[in-house]
């Protein structure tokens, strides 16, 4: 019986390493998708996870190595061509050699990456997103939403520390006309791949309170044009296109508009321009009112002056007695004038008081206050039940109290 020949693992891996490094050392160009970049800032090295997909399934997978010196040069090229860094979820063409290490295994040693190919892929994705939105008939949907004459209440998707957001607030809050705006910040990541999911999540949250807000502003500034490809993402653009409120975008760049900007109600180069647009909307509403008020005041003054002149002329014509009569009539006219102003002021005050009383009554009748007084609200399939005849035995109902809800099944009905 022959003796088994046993090799140490290191000897086997060394043999594999010799074969691969001898016969596979030629540089090749390889197309792959970077699933995860795995960049380590403390060393500067990168270990990207590379895959090839077919019909959404991974058909090939290999680890890559990009040493710091190469990574810095590659990243600089990407910034100059794509206006963004090398990142996760990019399809790339890499120049590499195949290497094998006894401990770390098989890998692609990446020497260079062609940013022009990735630029073409991003342009292709952008074109596909625009075509898909047009084919679905929703490309212009957000432009058809209604922006109120006075867009006062805004939902803002941004980051509190963003320079663009601070610039926007400075223009809005310090406007010299004293226009008052109400706004709420919904924080989100504003660039890179995570921007799509976080902005979409905040849009869905705002949609629940769409009756409160007049419009949504997506504000990004101070970051230059790095990381803007996320705004060409179909899923983000679709969420903006079908959003029930007007979406105003100010993401701070000067190149071609992204798909998200194209489908929005209105896009602006900077967040400051959004603020100026909103102030202009107030101007468009207030100026005609001011002009009308001025015309009414001027017309009234002119009418009184004309009547005064006519009375003075008549007084001179009819002599002293007639003058006294006319003076009396002027006094009466002046009295009625004062009465008219006083009555108008009192009427406005009365109407204002009645409106406040109505507001208080409405507040007292709100569901929350009704629940506070010990009442409850019963619903069937989301509809409020006000009459027992609307129920049948076996129906499932939900009863809302001031604190909490309870579900029950109808066992007996007495509709008297």
C-alpha positions in Angstrom: 0.0 0.0 0.0 1.4 3.4 -1.1 2.0 6.0 1.5 -0.2 9.2 1.2 1.7 12.3 0.2 0.5 15.0 2.6 1.2 18.7 1.8 1.1 21.6 4.3 -1.7 24.1 3.3 0.9 26.8 3.0 2.7 24.7 0.3 -0.5 24.3 -1.7 -1.4 27.9 -1.5 2.1 28.9 -2.4 1.8 26.7 -5.5 -1.4 28.3 -6.4 0.1 31.7 -5.9 3.1 30.8 -8.1 0.7 29.6 -10.9 -1.6 32.6 -10.8 1.0 35.2 -10.3 3.1 33.7 -13.2 0.4 33.1 -15.7 -2.2 35.7 -14.8 0.0 38.7 -14.2 -1.1 40.4 -17.4 -3.1 43.6 -17.0 -6.7 43.4 -18.1 -9.7 45.7 -18.3 -12.7 44.3 -16.3 -16.3 45.6 -16.1 -17.9 45.1 -12.6 -20.2 46.7 -10.1 -18.8 48.0 -6.8 -21.3 46.7 -4.2 -19.3 48.2 -1.3 -16.2 50.3 -1.6 -14.7 49.4 1.8 -12.4 52.4 2.0 -10.3 52.7 5.2 -9.4 56.4 5.8 -6.7 55.7 8.4 -4.6 53.7 5.8 -6.1 55.1 2.6 -6.4 51.6 1.1 -9.6 50.3 -0.5 -10.9 46.7 -0.7 -14.0 46.9 -3.0 -16.5 44.0 -3.3 -16.9 43.5 -7.1 -19.8 41.6 -8.6 -21.4 41.0 -12.0 -25.2 40.6 -12.1 -27.5 39.0 -14.6 -31.3 39.6 -14.3 -30.7 40.9 -10.8 -28.7 37.8 -9.6 -25.0 37.8 -8.9 -23.2 35.5 -11.4 -19.6 36.4 -10.4 -17.9 38.0 -7.3 -14.4 38.9 -6.5 -12.6 41.1 -4.0 -10.4 44.0 -5.2 -7.4 45.9 -3.8 -6.8 49.6 -4.4 -3.7 50.8 -2.6 -3.7 54.4 -1.3 -1.5 55.9 -4.0 -3.7 54.5 -6.7 -6.9 55.3 -4.9 -6.0 59.0 -4.5 -5.3 59.3 -8.2 -8.4 57.4 -9.2 -10.6 59.5 -6.9 -9.2 62.7 -8.3 -10.0 61.6 -11.8 -13.6 60.7 -10.8 -14.1 64.1 -9.3 -12.8 65.9 -12.4 -15.0 63.9 -14.8 -18.1 62.9 -12.7 -18.1 65.7 -10.1 -18.3 63.0 -7.4 -16.1 60.5 -5.5 -15.8 56.8 -6.2 -18.5 55.2 -4.1 -20.7 52.1 -3.5 -23.2 51.0 -6.3 -21.2 52.2 -9.2 -20.6 50.3 -12.4 -17.0 50.7 -13.4 -14.4 49.4 -15.8 -11.1 48.7 -14.0 -7.6 48.0 -15.1 -6.2 45.3 -12.9 -4.0 42.2 -12.5 -5.1 39.0 -10.9 -3.3 38.2 -7.7 -3.4 35.4 -5.1 -2.2 35.6 -1.5 -1.8 32.6 0.8 -3.8 34.4 3.5 -6.0 36.8 1.7 -6.9 34.7 -1.3 -7.8 35.7 -4.8 -8.2 39.4 -5.7 -8.0 41.9 -8.4 -5.2 44.4 -7.9 -6.8 47.5 -9.3 -4.4 50.0 -10.9 -6.8 52.3 -12.7 -10.5 53.0 -13.3 -12.0 54.6 -16.4 -14.4 57.4 -15.2 -15.6 58.0 -18.7 -17.3 54.6 -18.8 -19.0 55.3 -15.4 -20.1 58.7 -16.7 -21.7 57.0 -19.6 -23.5 54.5 -17.3 -24.8 57.4 -15.2 -26.0 59.2 -18.3 -27.7 56.0 -19.5 -29.5 55.6 -16.1 -30.6 59.2 -16.2 -32.0 58.8 -19.7 -33.8 55.6 -18.7 -35.3 57.4 -15.7 -36.6 60.3 -17.8 -38.1 57.9 -20.4 -39.7 55.7 -17.7 -41.3 58.7 -16.0 -42.6 60.0 -19.4 -44.0 56.5 -20.3 -45.8 56.4 -17.0 -47.4 59.8 -17.7 -46.1 61.3 -14.4 -43.2 63.5 -15.6 -45.3 66.7 -15.3 -47.5 65.6 -12.4 -45.9 67.7 -9.7 -46.0 70.8 -11.9 -49.8 70.4 -12.0 -50.2 70.7 -8.3 -51.5 74.0 -6.8 -49.2 76.4 -5.0 -51.3 78.7 -2.8 -51.2 82.4 -3.4 -49.5 82.8 0.0 -47.3 79.7 0.5 -46.7 80.3 4.3 -46.3 76.8 5.7 -43.3 74.8 4.4 -41.9 71.3 5.0 -38.1 71.6 4.5 -35.9 68.5 3.7 -32.4 69.5 4.5 -29.7 69.3 7.3 -29.7 71.8 10.1 -26.0 72.4 9.7 -26.2 72.9 5.9 -25.0 76.3 4.7 -27.8 76.3 2.1 -30.4 75.8 4.8 -29.0 78.6 7.0 -28.9 80.9 3.9 -32.5 80.1 3.2 -33.5 80.9 6.8 -31.6 84.2 6.8 -33.5 85.4 3.8 -36.9 84.2 5.0 -36.7 85.3 8.6 -35.0 88.7 8.1 -37.1 89.9 5.2 -37.7 93.7 5.5 -41.4 93.5 4.9 -42.1 91.4 7.9 -43.7 88.5 6.0 -44.3 85.6 8.4 -43.5 82.0 7.4 -44.0 78.7 9.3 -41.6 75.9 8.5 -40.5 72.5 9.9 -37.2 70.7 9.2 -37.2 67.1 8.1 -33.5 66.0 8.3 -32.1 63.8 5.5 -28.8 62.9 3.9 -28.4 65.2 0.9 -25.8 63.5 -1.3 -24.6 60.0 -2.1 -26.6 56.8 -2.3 -28.2 57.1 1.1 -29.8 60.4 0.0 -32.4 58.4 -2.0 -33.7 56.4 0.9 -33.6 59.2 3.5 -35.3 61.8 1.3 -38.0 59.3 0.2 -38.6 58.4 3.8 -39.1 62.1 4.8 -41.4 62.7 1.8 -43.6 59.8 2.9 -43.7 61.3 6.4 -44.6 64.7 5.1 -47.4 63.2 3.0 -49.2 62.1 6.1 -49.5 65.8 7.1 -50.1 67.2 3.6 -53.1 69.2 4.8 -50.8 71.2 7.1 -48.2 72.3 4.5 -48.4 74.4 1.4 -45.2 73.1 -0.2 -42.1 71.1 0.3 -38.5 72.5 -0.2 -35.6 70.2 -0.8 -32.6 72.3 0.2 -28.9 71.4 -0.3 -26.1 73.9 -0.4 -22.4 74.4 0.3 -21.5 70.9 -1.0 -20.6 71.9 -4.6 -21.6 69.5 -7.3 -20.2 66.4 -5.6 -22.6 63.5 -5.2 -25.5 64.8 -7.3 -26.1 61.6 -9.3 -28.5 60.4 -6.5 -30.9 63.1 -7.8 -31.1 61.3 -11.1 -32.3 58.1 -9.4 -35.7 57.0 -10.8 -37.2 56.1 -7.4 -36.5 59.5 -5.9 -37.6 61.3 -9.0 -40.9 59.3 -9.1 -41.6 60.1 -5.4 -41.2 63.8 -6.2 -43.2 63.7 -9.4 -46.3 62.1 -7.8 -46.1 64.1 -4.5 -49.4 65.7 -3.8 -47.8 69.1 -2.8 -45.6 71.4 -4.9 -41.9 70.4 -4.4 -39.4 73.2 -4.7 -35.8 72.1 -5.2 -32.6 74.1 -4.5 -29.7 71.7 -4.4 -26.9 74.2 -5.3 -25.3 73.5 -8.6 -25.0 75.2 -12.0 -24.8 72.3 -14.5 -27.7 70.5 -16.2 -30.7 69.9 -14.0 -31.0 66.5 -12.4 -34.1 64.4 -13.1 -35.5 65.2 -9.6 -35.3 68.9 -10.4 -36.9 68.4 -13.9 -40.0 66.7 -12.4 -40.3 69.1 -9.4 -42.8 72.0 -9.4 -40.0 74.5 -9.7 -36.2 74.2 -9.4 -33.7 76.8 -8.3 -29.9 77.1 -8.6 -29.5 77.8 -4.8 -31.6 77.7 -1.6 -31.5 81.5 -1.5 -33.4 81.6 -4.8 -36.2 79.5 -3.3 -36.5 82.1 -0.4 -36.6 85.0 -2.9 -39.2 83.2 -4.9 -41.5 82.8 -1.8 -41.0 86.4 -0.9 -41.9 87.4 -4.4 -45.1 85.4 -4.1 -46.0 87.4 -1.0 -45.2 90.6 -3.0 -47.5 89.5 -5.8 -50.3 89.1 -3.4 -49.7 92.1 -1.1 -48.9 94.8 -3.7 -52.3 94.8 -5.5 -54.0 95.0 -2.1 -51.8 98.0 -1.0 -52.4 99.7 -4.4 -56.2 99.2 -4.1 -56.2 100.5 -0.5 -54.2 103.6 -1.6 -56.6 104.2 -4.5 -59.6 104.0 -2.2 -58.1 106.4 0.3 -57.0 108.8 -2.5 -60.4 108.6 -4.1 -62.2 109.3 -0.8 -59.9 112.3 0.0 -60.4 113.7 -3.5 -64.2 113.3 -3.2 -64.2 115.1 0.2 -62.0 117.9 -1.2 -64.3 118.3 -4.2 -67.4 118.5 -2.0 -65.7 121.0 0.2 -64.8 123.2 -2.7 -68.3 123.0 -4.1 -69.7 123.9 -0.7 -67.3 126.8 -0.4 -68.3 128.1 -3.8 -72.0 127.8 -3.0 -71.5 129.6 0.3 -69.9 132.5 -1.5 -72.8 132.7 -3.9 -75.7 132.6 -1.5 -74.2 135.0 1.0 -73.9 134.9 4.8 -77.1 133.0 5.5 -76.6 130.5 2.9 -73.0 130.2 4.1 -74.2 129.4 7.6 -76.5 126.8 6.2 -73.8 125.3 4.1 -71.4 125.4 7.1 -74.0 123.4 9.0 -74.3 120.9 6.1 -70.5 120.6 6.0 -70.5 119.9 9.7 -73.1 117.3 9.2 -71.2 115.8 6.4 -68.0 115.8 8.5 -70.0 114.1 11.3 -71.3 111.4 9.0 -67.7 110.9 7.7 -66.5 110.3 11.3 -69.5 108.1 12.0 -68.7 106.1 8.8 -65.1 105.5 9.9 -66.1 104.7 13.5 -68.8 102.3 12.4 -66.5 100.6 10.0 -63.9 100.2 12.7 -66.4 98.9 15.2 -67.8 96.5 12.6 -64.3 95.1 11.9 -63.7 94.7 15.6 -67.0 92.9 16.0 -66.3 90.6 13.1 -62.8 89.9 14.5 -64.3 89.0 17.9 -66.9 86.7 16.3 -64.2 84.9 14.4 -62.2 84.4 17.6 -65.3 83.0 19.3 -66.0 80.7 16.4 -62.3 79.5 16.5 -62.8 78.8 20.3 -66.0 76.9 19.6 -64.4 74.9 16.9 -61.5 74.0 19.2 -64.0 73.0 22.0 -65.7 70.7 19.5 -62.5 69.1 18.2 -62.4 65.3 18.7 -59.6 65.6 21.2 -61.6 67.8 23.5 -64.7 65.6 23.1 -62.6 62.6 24.2 -61.3 64.6 27.2 -64.9 65.0 28.4 -65.3 61.3 28.7 -66.8 60.5 25.4 -65.5 58.0 22.9 -65.6 57.5 19.2 -66.6 54.1 17.6 -65.6 53.3 14.1 -66.4 50.4 11.7 -63.9 50.0 8.9 -62.6 53.5 9.6 -66.0 55.1 9.4 -67.6 56.8 12.5 -70.7 55.0 13.8 -73.5 57.4 14.8 -76.5 55.1 14.8 -76.9 51.5 16.0 -78.8 50.6 12.9 -75.5 50.9 11.0 -74.2 47.8 12.8 -74.9 44.1 12.5 -74.1 41.3 14.9 -70.6 40.0 14.3 -69.3 43.3 13.1 -65.8 44.3 14.3 -65.6 47.8 15.6 -62.8 50.0 17.1 -63.5 52.5 19.9 -61.1 55.4 20.5 -60.8 56.9 24.0 -58.7 59.9 25.1 -55.9 57.5 25.8 -55.8 54.4 23.6 -58.1 52.3 21.5 -60.0 49.1 22.0 -61.4 46.6 19.4 -64.7 44.6 19.9 -67.1 42.3 18.2 -70.9 43.3 18.2 -72.9 40.6 20.0 -76.2 42.4 20.5 -77.9 45.4 19.0 -80.6 47.6 20.5 -81.4 50.5 18.1 -84.1 52.1 20.3 
